[in-house]
Amino acid sequence: MIVLVLNCGSSSLKYQLLDMKDDEVYDLLAKGLVERIGMDCGLVRHQAAGKERYEREMPVPDHTVAVKAVLEAMLDKEYGVLSTLEDIEAVGHRVLHGGSEIVCSKLVDSHVEAVIEKCCDLGPLHNPANLRGIRAVREVLPDVPQVAVFDTAFHQTMPAYSYMYALPYEYYEKYGLRKYGFHGTSHRYVSAKGARFAGIDLNHSKIITCHLGNGSSISAVENGKCIDTTMGLTPLDGLEMGTRCGAIDPAVVTYIMQKEGKTPQEMDVLMNKKSGLLGLGGVSSDMRDTSAAANEGNPRAKLALKKLTHDIIKYIGAYVAEMNGVDLIVFTGGIGENNPRLRRRVADNLSYLGVRFDYEANEHKADEMLLTLPDSAVKMAVIATNEELVIARDTMHIVLASQE
């Protein structure tokens, strides 16, 4: 089955076209990105397997035009991979927020669209764009089935005592205020892939997955099910991130608002866009820039990196206690996969678990890599995440089941 995977942001659209033979056998036919949607001059970047990269500047006023531009690139005689749009058998969408109603990937219908729309208040940057992507595909490819794969779905196995906040219960009943968790597609993929790679039975396992990038989260996965995660009602909670502050005393919010005269919207921008590595380190939201500054002796950059390492160690320790042990700790994401120094510093604080770290292996670069010695009581590994593959798999299975 040929599946088009779309990840629609407010002003961008990432895509991959995969020819799915089965869960493990597939061909990546093409991938690309449409940027500056809604602006005067958009940019389409397209790369088909075995062909030269294609770039095109053009007006992209909305997501419908963006989807049309992607399909035109697919059909291009020189840079494309399809002879007809009828070759596309299904479209899978990454959707941020499905609330508590959505516990798995779903074939898009009026009910699923209504849930996505209802959750726009909880995911104001992503859900409206996800919905626009779904409706754009329906306009351009009206007969092609669509599947929504939700970032929040994997975390809906958390018990109530894990996801509830100790606020008056009426706010949960009225507004759904609770922990939802995000990066679920990544945590789901690397926990299962990591278990297979490390020779662990997923159904009888205790795994901690560390998705570390510009946005970061850690999850506790017991017997293949998420029981806790660091992100909360929104992706703001938990670890220090590129521009997000992570967990803070809630009184800090009202204190700054009173002292600085900030509105709720201004506080939201401060915590989501001006904090994290950028706000604390003062250099950049990019881990590479912050690391370079720290290496040159910048004290705030050093502090920001130590804060991130501290947060990771703290949450790993909390989840070890919560699960009463751990078999495997997985690193993934742009930072988790590419920063051996951070992995080493985390591992150095886990000797109490019986971790025997393989410092030599840690310096290598691989999509799948064991980071511990054979006699280590707890295994650690790098597993490159592949959310697009998960979306394509789910889309394939759901569409085939709907056709039976």
C-alpha positions as CSV (number, residue, x, y, z in Angstrom):
1,M,0.0,0.0,0.0
2,I,1.3,3.4,-0.9
3,V,0.7,5.8,2.0
4,L,1.3,9.6,2.1
5,V,2.2,10.7,5.6
6,L,1.5,14.3,6.4
7,N,2.6,16.4,9.5
8,C,0.9,19.8,9.2
9,G,2.1,22.7,11.3
10,S,0.7,26.2,11.4
11,S,2.9,27.4,8.6
12,S,4.6,24.2,7.3
13,L,3.9,20.7,6.0
14,K,6.3,17.8,6.3
15,Y,5.6,14.7,4.2
16,Q,6.8,11.3,3.3
17,L,5.5,8.8,0.7
18,L,6.1,5.2,1.6
19,D,5.3,2.0,-0.2
20,M,4.3,-0.3,2.6
21,K,4.9,-4.0,1.9
22,D,4.3,-5.0,5.5
23,D,5.2,-3.6,9.0
24,E,9.0,-4.1,8.5
25,V,9.4,-4.1,4.7
26,Y,8.8,-0.8,3.0
27,D,10.3,1.7,0.5
28,L,10.6,5.4,1.2
29,L,9.7,6.8,-2.2
30,A,9.9,10.5,-1.4
31,K,10.0,13.1,1.4
32,G,9.9,16.8,1.7
33,L,8.7,20.0,3.3
34,V,6.5,23.0,2.4
35,E,7.5,26.1,4.4
36,R,6.0,29.6,4.8
37,I,2.4,28.5,4.3
38,G,0.2,31.6,4.5
39,M,3.0,34.0,3.4
40,D,3.6,35.7,0.1
41,C,6.4,33.4,-1.0
42,G,6.3,29.7,0.1
43,L,9.0,27.2,-0.4
44,V,8.6,23.5,-1.6
45,R,11.5,21.1,-0.9
46,H,11.1,17.7,-2.5
47,Q,13.4,14.7,-2.6
48,A,12.5,11.5,-4.4
49,A,14.5,8.3,-3.9
50,G,17.4,8.2,-6.4
51,K,16.7,11.6,-7.9
52,E,18.0,15.1,-7.5
53,R,16.5,17.4,-4.9
54,Y,13.8,19.7,-6.1
55,E,13.1,23.2,-4.7
56,R,10.5,25.6,-5.8
57,E,9.4,29.0,-4.6
58,M,5.7,29.8,-5.0
59,P,2.8,31.4,-3.3
60,V,1.3,29.0,-0.7
61,P,-1.6,30.9,0.8
62,D,-3.1,27.8,2.6
63,H,-2.7,24.1,3.3
64,T,-4.9,23.1,0.3
65,V,-2.4,24.8,-2.0
66,A,0.5,23.2,0.0
67,V,-1.0,19.7,-0.5
68,K,-1.5,20.4,-4.2
69,A,2.1,21.5,-4.4
70,V,3.2,18.2,-2.8
71,L,1.2,16.2,-5.2
72,E,2.5,18.1,-8.2
73,A,6.0,17.3,-7.0
74,M,5.1,13.6,-6.8
75,L,3.9,13.7,-10.4
76,D,6.7,15.8,-11.8
77,K,8.3,13.9,-14.8
78,E,11.9,14.7,-13.7
79,Y,11.6,14.8,-9.9
80,G,8.5,12.8,-9.2
81,V,7.8,9.2,-8.3
82,L,4.1,8.7,-9.3
83,S,2.5,8.3,-12.7
84,T,-1.0,9.1,-11.3
85,L,-2.5,10.3,-8.1
86,E,-4.6,7.1,-8.0
87,D,-1.4,5.3,-6.9
88,I,-1.9,7.0,-3.4
89,E,-4.0,4.5,-1.5
90,A,-4.2,6.2,1.9
91,V,-3.1,9.3,3.8
92,G,-1.9,9.3,7.4
93,H,-1.8,12.4,9.5
94,R,0.1,13.2,12.6
95,V,-2.4,14.9,15.0
96,L,-1.3,16.5,18.2
97,H,-4.2,16.2,20.6
98,G,-7.0,13.7,20.8
99,G,-8.0,14.4,24.4
100,S,-9.2,11.5,26.6
101,E,-11.6,10.2,24.0
102,I,-9.0,9.0,21.5
103,V,-6.9,6.1,22.7
104,C,-5.6,4.8,19.4
105,S,-5.2,5.8,15.7
106,K,-8.5,6.3,13.9
107,L,-10.0,6.4,10.4
108,V,-11.0,10.0,9.9
109,D,-14.8,10.5,10.0
110,S,-17.0,13.3,11.2
111,H,-16.7,12.2,14.8
112,V,-12.9,12.2,14.7
113,E,-12.8,15.6,13.1
114,A,-15.2,16.9,15.8
115,V,-12.8,15.5,18.5
116,I,-9.8,17.2,16.9
117,E,-11.7,20.5,16.7
118,K,-12.8,20.2,20.3
119,C,-9.2,19.8,21.4
120,C,-8.1,23.0,19.6
121,D,-8.2,24.8,22.9
122,L,-5.7,22.2,24.3
123,G,-3.5,22.3,21.2
124,P,-4.0,25.7,19.7
125,L,-0.8,25.7,17.6
126,H,-1.2,22.2,16.1
127,N,-4.7,20.9,16.1
128,P,-6.2,23.7,13.8
129,A,-3.3,23.0,11.3
130,N,-3.8,19.2,11.6
131,L,-7.5,19.8,10.8
132,R,-6.7,22.0,7.9
133,G,-4.4,19.3,6.5
134,I,-7.2,16.7,6.7
135,R,-9.7,19.0,5.0
136,A,-7.1,20.0,2.3
137,V,-6.6,16.3,1.4
138,R,-10.3,15.7,1.3
139,E,-10.6,18.5,-1.2
140,V,-7.7,17.4,-3.4
141,L,-8.1,13.6,-3.0
142,P,-11.8,13.1,-2.1
143,D,-11.9,9.4,-2.5
144,V,-8.7,8.5,-0.6
145,P,-9.2,7.3,3.0
146,Q,-7.4,9.2,5.8
147,V,-6.2,8.1,9.2
148,A,-5.4,10.3,12.2
149,V,-2.5,9.2,14.4
150,F,-2.5,11.1,17.7
151,D,0.5,12.2,19.8
152,T,-1.6,11.8,22.9
153,A,-3.0,8.3,22.2
154,F,-0.1,6.2,23.6
155,H,-0.4,7.9,27.0
156,Q,-4.0,7.2,27.5
157,T,-3.1,4.0,29.4
158,M,-1.9,6.1,32.3
159,P,-3.8,5.5,35.6
160,A,-5.9,8.3,36.9
161,Y,-3.6,8.9,39.9
162,S,-0.9,9.6,37.3
163,Y,-2.7,11.9,35.0
164,M,-4.9,13.8,37.4
165,Y,-4.0,17.1,39.0
166,A,-4.8,17.8,42.6
167,L,-7.1,20.8,41.6
168,P,-10.8,21.0,42.4
169,Y,-12.3,18.1,40.5
170,E,-14.8,20.4,38.8
171,Y,-12.1,21.7,36.5
172,Y,-11.5,18.2,35.2
173,E,-15.2,17.7,34.6
174,K,-15.7,21.1,33.0
175,Y,-12.5,21.6,30.9
176,G,-10.7,18.2,30.9
177,L,-7.8,19.6,32.9
178,R,-5.4,16.6,33.3
179,K,-2.1,15.3,32.0
180,Y,-2.3,14.1,28.4
181,G,1.3,13.6,27.4
182,F,2.9,14.1,23.9
183,H,5.5,12.5,21.6
184,G,3.4,9.4,22.1
185,T,4.1,8.0,18.6
186,S,7.8,8.3,19.2
187,H,7.7,6.7,22.7
188,R,5.6,3.9,21.4
189,Y,8.0,3.2,18.5
190,V,11.3,3.3,20.5
191,S,10.0,1.3,23.4
192,A,8.9,-1.5,21.2
193,K,11.9,-1.3,18.9
194,G,14.3,-0.9,21.8
195,A,12.9,-4.0,23.6
196,R,13.4,-6.1,20.4
197,F,16.9,-4.7,19.9
198,A,17.9,-5.3,23.5
199,G,16.4,-8.8,23.6
200,I,13.7,-7.9,26.1
201,D,10.1,-9.2,26.1
202,L,8.0,-6.0,25.7
203,N,5.0,-7.5,27.5
204,H,7.1,-8.2,30.6
205,S,9.3,-5.2,30.7
206,K,10.1,-1.9,32.5
207,I,11.4,0.7,30.0
208,I,12.1,4.4,30.3
209,T,12.1,6.3,26.9
210,C,13.9,9.7,26.6
211,H,12.7,11.7,23.6
212,L,15.2,14.6,23.6
213,G,15.1,17.3,21.1
214,N,13.9,20.9,20.8
215,G,10.9,19.5,22.6
216,S,11.7,16.8,25.1
217,S,9.7,14.3,27.2
218,I,10.4,11.1,29.1
219,S,7.9,8.2,29.6
220,A,7.7,5.2,31.9
221,V,6.5,2.2,29.8
222,E,5.6,-0.9,31.8
223,N,4.7,-4.1,29.8
224,G,4.4,-2.0,26.7
225,K,1.9,0.5,28.2
226,C,2.6,4.0,29.2
227,I,2.0,4.6,32.9
228,D,3.5,8.1,33.3
229,T,5.1,10.8,31.2
230,T,6.6,14.2,31.8
231,M,4.5,16.4,29.5
232,G,1.1,17.4,30.9
233,L,-2.0,19.2,29.7
234,T,0.3,20.8,27.1
235,P,3.8,20.1,25.9
236,L,5.1,22.8,28.3
237,D,5.6,20.5,31.4
238,G,8.5,18.4,32.4
239,L,12.1,18.8,31.1
240,E,13.8,22.1,30.2
241,M,13.5,22.3,26.4
242,G,14.7,24.5,23.5
243,T,12.4,27.4,24.3
244,R,10.0,25.9,26.9
245,C,10.7,26.2,30.6
246,G,9.5,22.8,31.7
247,A,8.2,22.2,35.2
248,I,8.1,25.2,37.5
249,D,6.4,26.3,40.7
250,P,2.9,27.5,39.4
251,A,3.2,30.5,41.7
252,V,6.0,31.8,39.4
253,V,3.4,32.4,36.8
254,T,1.2,34.7,38.9
255,Y,4.3,36.3,40.5
256,I,5.7,37.4,37.1
257,M,2.3,38.5,35.9
258,Q,1.9,40.8,39.0
259,K,5.4,42.2,38.8
260,E,5.6,42.7,35.1
261,G,2.0,43.4,34.3
262,K,1.8,40.5,31.8
263,T,-1.3,39.1,30.3
264,P,-2.0,35.4,30.2
265,Q,-1.1,35.4,26.5
266,E,2.2,37.1,27.2
267,M,3.0,34.6,29.9
268,D,2.2,31.8,27.5
269,V,4.7,33.2,25.0
270,L,7.3,33.7,27.7
271,M,7.1,30.1,28.9
272,N,6.8,28.5,25.5
273,K,9.0,30.7,23.3
274,K,11.5,32.6,25.4
275,S,12.5,30.1,28.1
276,G,14.4,26.8,28.2
277,L,17.9,26.6,26.8
278,L,17.3,30.0,25.1
279,G,16.1,31.8,28.2
280,L,18.4,30.2,30.8
281,G,21.5,29.9,28.6
282,G,21.0,33.1,26.8
283,V,22.6,31.9,23.6
284,S,20.2,29.8,21.5
285,S,17.4,27.3,21.6
286,D,19.6,24.9,19.7
287,M,21.6,22.4,21.8
288,R,24.5,22.6,19.4
289,D,24.9,26.3,19.8
290,T,24.5,26.1,23.6
291,S,27.1,23.3,23.8
292,A,29.6,25.3,21.7
293,A,29.1,28.3,24.0
294,A,29.5,26.1,27.1
295,N,32.8,24.7,25.7
296,E,34.0,28.3,25.3
297,G,33.4,28.9,29.0
298,N,30.0,30.7,28.8
299,P,28.7,30.2,32.4
300,R,25.0,30.5,31.6
301,A,25.3,28.0,28.7
302,K,27.0,25.6,31.1
303,L,24.1,26.1,33.6
304,A,21.5,25.4,31.0
305,L,23.2,22.2,30.0
306,K,23.6,21.1,33.6
307,K,19.9,21.9,34.2
308,L,18.8,19.7,31.3
309,T,21.0,16.8,32.5
310,H,19.7,17.2,36.0
311,D,16.1,17.1,34.8
312,I,16.7,13.9,32.8
313,I,18.4,12.1,35.7
314,K,15.7,13.3,38.1
315,Y,12.8,11.9,36.0
316,I,14.6,8.7,35.2
317,G,15.0,8.2,39.0
318,A,11.4,9.0,39.6
319,Y,10.2,6.5,37.0
320,V,12.5,3.8,38.3
321,A,10.8,4.2,41.7
322,E,7.4,4.3,40.1
323,M,7.9,1.0,38.3
324,N,10.0,-0.5,41.1
325,G,12.9,-1.1,38.7
326,V,13.9,-0.7,35.0
327,D,15.2,-3.1,32.4
328,L,16.0,-0.6,29.6
329,I,16.6,3.1,29.2
330,V,16.3,4.4,25.6
331,F,17.6,7.7,24.1
332,T,16.0,9.1,21.0
333,G,15.3,12.4,19.2
334,G,17.8,14.9,17.8
335,I,19.6,15.4,21.1
336,G,19.2,11.8,22.4
337,E,20.6,10.3,19.2
338,N,23.4,12.8,18.6
339,N,24.8,13.9,22.0
340,P,27.1,11.3,23.5
341,R,28.3,13.8,26.1
342,L,24.8,14.2,27.6
343,R,24.2,10.4,27.5
344,R,27.5,9.8,29.3
345,R,26.7,12.4,32.0
346,V,23.3,10.8,32.6
347,A,24.7,7.3,32.8
348,D,27.4,8.4,35.3
349,N,24.6,9.1,37.7
350,L,22.9,5.7,37.3
351,S,25.6,3.5,38.8
352,Y,23.3,2.8,41.8
353,L,21.1,0.8,39.3
354,G,24.0,-1.4,38.3
355,V,24.5,0.4,35.0
356,R,27.8,-0.5,33.4
357,F,28.2,2.1,30.7
358,D,30.1,1.3,27.4
359,Y,32.0,4.6,27.0
360,E,33.6,3.5,23.7
361,A,30.3,2.5,22.1
362,N,28.7,5.7,23.2
363,E,31.1,7.8,21.0
364,H,29.9,6.0,17.8
365,K,26.9,7.0,15.7
366,A,24.3,4.5,14.7
367,D,20.5,4.3,14.4
368,E,20.4,1.4,16.9
369,M,23.2,1.1,19.4
370,L,23.6,-0.6,22.8
371,L,25.3,1.7,25.3
372,T,26.0,-0.7,28.1
373,L,28.4,-3.6,28.7
374,P,27.2,-7.2,28.7
375,D,27.2,-7.5,32.6
376,S,25.2,-4.3,33.1
377,A,22.2,-4.8,35.3
378,V,20.2,-2.3,33.3
379,K,20.5,-1.9,29.5
380,M,20.8,1.5,27.8
381,A,20.4,2.1,24.1
382,V,20.1,4.6,21.3
383,I,17.1,4.0,19.0
384,A,16.5,6.4,16.2
385,T,12.8,7.3,16.2
386,N,10.6,6.9,13.1
387,E,7.2,8.5,13.7
388,E,6.4,8.5,10.0
389,L,6.8,4.7,9.8
390,V,4.4,4.3,12.8
391,I,1.9,6.6,11.1
392,A,2.2,4.6,7.8
393,R,1.8,1.3,9.6
394,D,-1.3,2.4,11.4
395,T,-2.8,3.9,8.3
396,M,-2.2,0.7,6.3
397,H,-3.7,-1.6,9.0
398,I,-6.7,0.6,9.6
399,V,-7.6,1.2,6.0
400,L,-7.2,-2.5,5.1
401,A,-9.4,-3.5,8.0
402,S,-12.0,-0.9,6.9
403,Q,-12.1,-2.5,3.4
404,E,-12.7,-6.1,4.6
